[in-house]
């Protein structure tokens, strides 16, 4: 499992190892990301490594 992910709708990095997810000001964020993929946007979270590779290709 990744330690960090990118929230594609908010444009923020989420650190899964921190109790507050490394961000503030997003009430309900934990519940949102813990929602089953079948019940939310399947593209909501993106692995940081994947995001970095995709960004380099666009470069």
C-alpha atoms as a printed R data frame, in Angstrom:
   type eleno elety resid chain resno       x      y       z
1  ATOM     1    CA   UNK     A     1   0.000  0.000   0.000
2  ATOM     2    CA   UNK     A     2   1.225  3.487  -0.810
3  ATOM     3    CA   UNK     A     3   2.099  5.903   1.993
4  ATOM     4    CA   UNK     A     4   0.863  8.865   0.018
5  ATOM     5    CA   UNK     A     5  -1.788  9.450  -2.596
6  ATOM     6    CA   UNK     A     6  -3.004 12.387  -4.675
7  ATOM     7    CA   UNK     A     7  -6.629 13.481  -4.253
8  ATOM     8    CA   UNK     A     8  -7.551 14.300  -7.840
9  ATOM     9    CA   UNK     A     9 -10.567 16.481  -7.022
10 ATOM    10    CA   UNK     A    10  -8.998 18.605  -4.265
11 ATOM    11    CA   UNK     A    11  -5.505 18.654  -5.781
12 ATOM    12    CA   UNK     A    12  -3.868 17.707  -2.482
13 ATOM    13    CA   UNK     A    13  -1.377 15.106  -1.331
14 ATOM    14    CA   UNK     A    14  -2.711 12.801   1.374
15 ATOM    15    CA   UNK     A    15  -0.231 11.117   3.701
16 ATOM    16    CA   UNK     A    16  -1.793  7.855   4.806
17 ATOM    17    CA   UNK     A    17   0.694  7.388   7.654
18 ATOM    18    CA   UNK     A    18  -0.407 10.520   9.533
19 ATOM    19    CA   UNK     A    19  -3.514 10.625  11.752
20 ATOM    20    CA   UNK     A    20  -4.686 13.885  10.131
21 ATOM    21    CA   UNK     A    21  -3.670 12.616   6.673
22 ATOM    22    CA   UNK     A    22  -1.160 15.489   6.497
23 ATOM    23    CA   UNK     A    23  -3.813 18.058   5.604
24 ATOM    24    CA   UNK     A    24  -6.285 20.263   7.413
25 ATOM    25    CA   UNK     A    25  -9.452 21.973   6.335
26 ATOM    26    CA   UNK     A    26 -11.083 18.982   4.667
27 ATOM    27    CA   UNK     A    27 -13.810 17.737   7.007
28 ATOM    28    CA   UNK     A    28 -14.916 14.210   6.188
29 ATOM    29    CA   UNK     A    29 -11.807 13.459   4.127
30 ATOM    30    CA   UNK     A    30 -11.047 10.168   5.856
31 ATOM    31    CA   UNK     A    31 -14.605  8.949   5.379
32 ATOM    32    CA   UNK     A    32 -14.527 10.040   1.739
33 ATOM    33    CA   UNK     A    33 -11.355  8.163   0.881
34 ATOM    34    CA   UNK     A    34 -12.464  5.088   2.857
35 ATOM    35    CA   UNK     A    35 -15.676  4.836   0.820
36 ATOM    36    CA   UNK     A    36 -15.760  1.784  -1.412
37 ATOM    37    CA   UNK     A    37 -14.471  2.482  -4.919
38 ATOM    38    CA   UNK     A    38 -17.763  1.174  -6.281
39 ATOM    39    CA   UNK     A    39 -19.534  4.015  -4.434
40 ATOM    40    CA   UNK     A    40 -17.228  6.905  -5.388
41 ATOM    41    CA   UNK     A    41 -15.208  8.179  -8.314
42 ATOM    42    CA   UNK     A    42 -12.719  5.372  -9.007
43 ATOM    43    CA   UNK     A    43 -10.167  7.982 -10.132
44 ATOM    44    CA   UNK     A    44 -10.457  9.975  -6.882
45 ATOM    45    CA   UNK     A    45  -7.106  8.801  -5.510
46 ATOM    46    CA   UNK     A    46  -3.919  8.376  -7.492
47 ATOM    47    CA   UNK     A    47  -0.635  6.868  -6.350
48 ATOM    48    CA   UNK     A    48   2.004  9.615  -6.091
49 ATOM    49    CA   UNK     A    49   4.512  7.562  -8.076
50 ATOM    50    CA   UNK     A    50   1.994  7.135 -10.904
51 ATOM    51    CA   UNK     A    51   1.186 10.844 -10.837
52 ATOM    52    CA   UNK     A    52   4.893 11.721 -11.077
53 ATOM    53    CA   UNK     A    53   5.432  9.392 -14.054
54 ATOM    54    CA   UNK     A    54   2.375 10.781 -15.828
55 ATOM    55    CA   UNK     A    55   3.547 14.357 -15.201
56 ATOM    56    CA   UNK     A    56   7.050 13.621 -16.586
57 ATOM    57    CA   UNK     A    57   5.562 12.201 -19.794
58 ATOM    58    CA   UNK     A    58   3.598 15.404 -20.355
59 ATOM    59    CA   UNK     A    59   6.702 17.536 -19.572
